[in-house]
Amino acid sequence: MDGAGTLTVFTRIILPMCTPILATVGIFSAVNQWNSFQDTLIYMTDSKLYSLQYLLYTYINQASALANAAKANSANVAALASAATPTSIRMTVSVIVVLPIMFTYPFFQRFFVKGMMLGAVKG
């Protein structure tokens, strides 16, 4: 790389070695933004613009409130036994939240593998 300028050194040496780090930061930022419902809680007033996480959060709270109300009423014990429990609703919501992350990770996996192999080469 004799006579290479700073831009050439950056694009041919530094940037290829930093792609695993950039992919990691990118996927962490995407997961952070995907799982944030606090932005919706603070800034949104129109219910058409609510994020999926905020809607799932309100759904879990409503299901827990209904379960507590049904426990207070002894006539609904049989209906409560056949209905979905708050724990099963939480697990369903967890799967819904994780699915997009599971579908995007394979696209970034090649950068992680490349970074591990690059760090293992000596000489």
Beta strands, then each sheet from edge to edge (+ up, - down):
end
